[in-house]
Amino acid sequence: MTLLGQTIAMIVFVFTCMKWIWPPILQAIEERQEQIADGLAAAERGQQSLDKAQAEAEDIVGEARKQATTILDQAHARANEIVAEGKSDGTKERERQVAAARAEIEQETNRAREELRGQVSAIAVSSAEKILMREIDSKAHEDILSKLAAEL
Protein backbone atom coordinates (compact mmCIF):
# COMPACT_ATOMS: atom_id res chain seq x y z
CA MET A 1 0.00 0.00 0.00
CA THR A 2 2.71 2.45 0.77
CA LEU A 3 4.36 1.61 -2.41
CA LEU A 4 1.14 2.21 -4.23
CA GLY A 5 0.63 5.50 -2.37
CA GLN A 6 4.12 6.62 -3.15
CA THR A 7 3.68 5.67 -6.79
CA ILE A 8 0.44 7.63 -7.04
CA ALA A 9 2.00 10.61 -5.29
CA MET A 10 4.93 10.41 -7.65
CA ILE A 11 2.65 10.23 -10.68
CA VAL A 12 0.61 13.23 -9.43
CA PHE A 13 3.83 15.10 -8.71
CA VAL A 14 5.27 14.36 -12.16
CA PHE A 15 1.97 15.23 -13.85
CA THR A 16 1.73 18.52 -11.92
CA CYS A 17 5.33 19.37 -12.77
CA MET A 18 4.81 18.57 -16.44
CA LYS A 19 1.56 20.53 -16.61
CA TRP A 20 2.44 23.74 -14.69
CA ILE A 21 6.14 23.88 -13.86
CA TRP A 22 7.90 22.34 -16.87
CA PRO A 23 6.38 24.60 -19.66
CA PRO A 24 7.46 27.93 -18.06
CA ILE A 25 10.95 26.54 -17.48
CA LEU A 26 11.19 25.36 -21.11
CA GLN A 27 9.82 28.72 -22.30
CA ALA A 28 12.43 30.56 -20.22
CA ILE A 29 15.18 28.32 -21.61
CA GLU A 30 13.98 28.91 -25.19
CA GLU A 31 13.78 32.67 -24.63
CA ARG A 32 17.28 32.61 -23.18
CA GLN A 33 18.54 30.62 -26.19
CA GLU A 34 16.92 33.17 -28.55
CA GLN A 35 18.54 36.03 -26.61
CA ILE A 36 21.90 34.32 -26.81
CA ALA A 37 21.45 33.66 -30.56
CA ASP A 38 20.41 37.31 -31.10
CA GLY A 39 23.41 38.48 -29.05
CA LEU A 40 25.77 36.30 -31.07
CA ALA A 41 24.25 37.56 -34.32
CA ALA A 42 24.54 41.15 -33.10
CA ALA A 43 28.14 40.51 -32.08
CA GLU A 44 28.84 39.10 -35.55
CA ARG A 45 27.19 42.12 -37.19
CA GLY A 46 29.18 44.40 -34.86
CA GLN A 47 32.41 42.64 -35.78
CA GLN A 48 31.62 43.00 -39.48
CA SER A 49 30.75 46.65 -38.96
CA LEU A 50 33.99 47.15 -37.01
CA ASP A 51 36.01 45.49 -39.78
CA LYS A 52 34.29 47.67 -42.37
CA ALA A 53 34.89 50.80 -40.27
CA GLN A 54 38.56 49.89 -39.84
CA ALA A 55 38.93 49.41 -43.59
CA GLU A 56 37.27 52.78 -44.21
CA ALA A 57 39.50 54.40 -41.59
CA GLU A 58 42.58 52.94 -43.28
CA ASP A 59 41.36 54.27 -46.64
CA ILE A 60 40.76 57.71 -45.11
CA VAL A 61 44.20 57.71 -43.46
CA GLY A 62 45.82 56.63 -46.74
CA GLU A 63 44.01 59.41 -48.61
CA ALA A 64 45.02 61.92 -45.94
CA ARG A 65 48.65 60.83 -46.26
CA LYS A 66 48.47 61.25 -50.03
CA GLN A 67 47.00 64.72 -49.59
CA ALA A 68 49.66 65.60 -47.01
CA THR A 69 52.37 64.41 -49.38
CA THR A 70 50.86 66.45 -52.20
CA ILE A 71 50.64 69.53 -49.98
CA LEU A 72 54.25 69.09 -48.85
CA ASP A 73 55.41 68.69 -52.44
CA GLN A 74 53.53 71.83 -53.42
CA ALA A 75 55.01 73.70 -50.44
CA HIS A 76 58.54 72.60 -51.38
CA ALA A 77 57.96 73.61 -54.99
CA ARG A 78 56.61 77.01 -53.89
CA ALA A 79 59.56 77.47 -51.54
CA ASN A 80 61.95 76.70 -54.40
CA GLU A 81 60.08 79.19 -56.59
CA ILE A 82 60.32 81.84 -53.89
CA VAL A 83 64.05 81.20 -53.48
CA ALA A 84 64.54 81.42 -57.25
CA GLU A 85 62.51 84.63 -57.39
CA GLY A 86 64.57 86.03 -54.52
CA LYS A 87 67.80 85.16 -56.30
CA SER A 88 66.51 86.68 -59.52
CA ASP A 89 65.34 89.82 -57.74
CA GLY A 90 68.66 90.03 -55.89
CA THR A 91 70.58 89.71 -59.14
CA LYS A 92 68.44 92.37 -60.80
CA GLU A 93 68.85 94.68 -57.81
CA ARG A 94 72.62 94.10 -57.79
CA GLU A 95 72.81 94.85 -61.50
CA ARG A 96 70.72 97.99 -61.02
CA GLN A 97 72.95 99.14 -58.16
CA VAL A 98 76.10 98.38 -60.17
CA ALA A 99 74.72 100.35 -63.13
CA ALA A 100 73.80 103.25 -60.83
CA ALA A 101 77.26 103.16 -59.27
CA ARG A 102 78.89 103.12 -62.71
CA ALA A 103 76.75 106.06 -63.80
CA GLU A 104 77.69 107.93 -60.64
CA ILE A 105 81.37 107.11 -61.19
CA GLU A 106 81.07 108.32 -64.77
CA GLN A 107 79.46 111.56 -63.58
CA GLU A 108 82.15 112.04 -60.94
CA THR A 109 84.84 111.36 -63.55
CA ASN A 110 83.31 113.88 -65.95
CA ARG A 111 82.94 116.44 -63.17
CA ALA A 112 86.57 115.89 -62.14
CA ARG A 113 87.68 116.27 -65.78
CA GLU A 114 85.74 119.49 -66.13
CA GLU A 115 87.20 120.75 -62.89
CA LEU A 116 90.70 119.81 -64.05
CA ARG A 117 90.07 121.50 -67.39
CA GLY A 118 89.02 124.61 -65.53
CA GLN A 119 92.12 124.46 -63.36
CA VAL A 120 94.38 123.84 -66.39
CA SER A 121 92.75 126.77 -68.14
CA ALA A 122 93.31 128.98 -65.11
CA ILE A 123 96.93 127.80 -64.88
CA ALA A 124 97.42 128.39 -68.62
CA VAL A 125 95.94 131.88 -68.38
CA SER A 126 98.02 132.65 -65.32
CA SER A 127 101.16 131.32 -67.03
CA ALA A 128 100.40 133.26 -70.17
CA GLU A 129 99.86 136.42 -68.09
CA LYS A 130 103.15 135.95 -66.37
CA ILE A 131 104.92 135.24 -69.64
CA LEU A 132 103.41 138.10 -71.53
CA MET A 133 103.19 140.31 -68.49
CA ARG A 134 99.84 141.42 -69.41
CA GLU A 135 96.35 140.24 -68.65
CA ILE A 136 94.56 138.12 -71.22
CA ASP A 137 90.87 138.58 -71.62
CA SER A 138 89.34 135.18 -70.91
CA LYS A 139 86.13 135.90 -72.85
CA ALA A 140 88.00 136.84 -75.96
CA HIS A 141 90.15 133.72 -75.87
CA GLU A 142 87.57 131.24 -74.60
CA ASP A 143 87.50 129.18 -77.80
CA ILE A 144 91.30 128.84 -77.61
CA LEU A 145 90.97 127.61 -74.05
CA SER A 146 88.18 125.22 -75.06
CA LYS A 147 90.44 123.70 -77.72
CA LEU A 148 93.23 123.46 -75.17
CA ALA A 149 90.88 121.80 -72.66
CA ALA A 150 89.67 119.38 -75.35
CA GLU A 151 93.23 118.37 -76.11
CA LEU A 152 93.93 117.67 -72.44
C-alpha positions in Angstrom: 0.0 0.0 0.0 2.7 2.4 0.8 4.4 1.6 -2.4 1.1 2.2 -4.2 0.6 5.5 -2.4 4.1 6.6 -3.1 3.7 5.7 -6.8 0.4 7.6 -7.0 2.0 10.6 -5.3 4.9 10.4 -7.6 2.7 10.2 -10.7 0.6 13.2 -9.4 3.8 15.1 -8.7 5.3 14.4 -12.2 2.0 15.2 -13.9 1.7 18.5 -11.9 5.3 19.4 -12.8 4.8 18.6 -16.4 1.6 20.5 -16.6 2.4 23.7 -14.7 6.1 23.9 -13.9 7.9 22.3 -16.9 6.4 24.6 -19.7 7.5 27.9 -18.1 11.0 26.5 -17.5 11.2 25.4 -21.1 9.8 28.7 -22.3 12.4 30.6 -20.2 15.2 28.3 -21.6 14.0 28.9 -25.2 13.8 32.7 -24.6 17.3 32.6 -23.2 18.5 30.6 -26.2 16.9 33.2 -28.5 18.5 36.0 -26.6 21.9 34.3 -26.8 21.5 33.7 -30.6 20.4 37.3 -31.1 23.4 38.5 -29.1 25.8 36.3 -31.1 24.2 37.6 -34.3 24.5 41.2 -33.1 28.1 40.5 -32.1 28.8 39.1 -35.5 27.2 42.1 -37.2 29.2 44.4 -34.9 32.4 42.6 -35.8 31.6 43.0 -39.5 30.7 46.6 -39.0 34.0 47.1 -37.0 36.0 45.5 -39.8 34.3 47.7 -42.4 34.9 50.8 -40.3 38.6 49.9 -39.8 38.9 49.4 -43.6 37.3 52.8 -44.2 39.5 54.4 -41.6 42.6 52.9 -43.3 41.4 54.3 -46.6 40.8 57.7 -45.1 44.2 57.7 -43.5 45.8 56.6 -46.7 44.0 59.4 -48.6 45.0 61.9 -45.9 48.6 60.8 -46.3 48.5 61.2 -50.0 47.0 64.7 -49.6 49.7 65.6 -47.0 52.4 64.4 -49.4 50.9 66.4 -52.2 50.6 69.5 -50.0 54.2 69.1 -48.8 55.4 68.7 -52.4 53.5 71.8 -53.4 55.0 73.7 -50.4 58.5 72.6 -51.4 58.0 73.6 -55.0 56.6 77.0 -53.9 59.6 77.5 -51.5 61.9 76.7 -54.4 60.1 79.2 -56.6 60.3 81.8 -53.9 64.0 81.2 -53.5 64.5 81.4 -57.3 62.5 84.6 -57.4 64.6 86.0 -54.5 67.8 85.2 -56.3 66.5 86.7 -59.5 65.3 89.8 -57.7 68.7 90.0 -55.9 70.6 89.7 -59.1 68.4 92.4 -60.8 68.8 94.7 -57.8 72.6 94.1 -57.8 72.8 94.9 -61.5 70.7 98.0 -61.0 73.0 99.1 -58.2 76.1 98.4 -60.2 74.7 100.3 -63.1 73.8 103.3 -60.8 77.3 103.2 -59.3 78.9 103.1 -62.7 76.8 106.1 -63.8 77.7 107.9 -60.6 81.4 107.1 -61.2 81.1 108.3 -64.8 79.5 111.6 -63.6 82.1 112.0 -60.9 84.8 111.4 -63.6 83.3 113.9 -65.9 82.9 116.4 -63.2 86.6 115.9 -62.1 87.7 116.3 -65.8 85.7 119.5 -66.1 87.2 120.7 -62.9 90.7 119.8 -64.0 90.1 121.5 -67.4 89.0 124.6 -65.5 92.1 124.5 -63.4 94.4 123.8 -66.4 92.8 126.8 -68.1 93.3 129.0 -65.1 96.9 127.8 -64.9 97.4 128.4 -68.6 95.9 131.9 -68.4 98.0 132.6 -65.3 101.2 131.3 -67.0 100.4 133.3 -70.2 99.9 136.4 -68.1 103.2 136.0 -66.4 104.9 135.2 -69.6 103.4 138.1 -71.5 103.2 140.3 -68.5 99.8 141.4 -69.4 96.4 140.2 -68.7 94.6 138.1 -71.2 90.9 138.6 -71.6 89.3 135.2 -70.9 86.1 135.9 -72.9 88.0 136.8 -76.0 90.1 133.7 -75.9 87.6 131.2 -74.6 87.5 129.2 -77.8 91.3 128.8 -77.6 91.0 127.6 -74.1 88.2 125.2 -75.1 90.4 123.7 -77.7 93.2 123.5 -75.2 90.9 121.8 -72.7 89.7 119.4 -75.3 93.2 118.4 -76.1 93.9 117.7 -72.4 
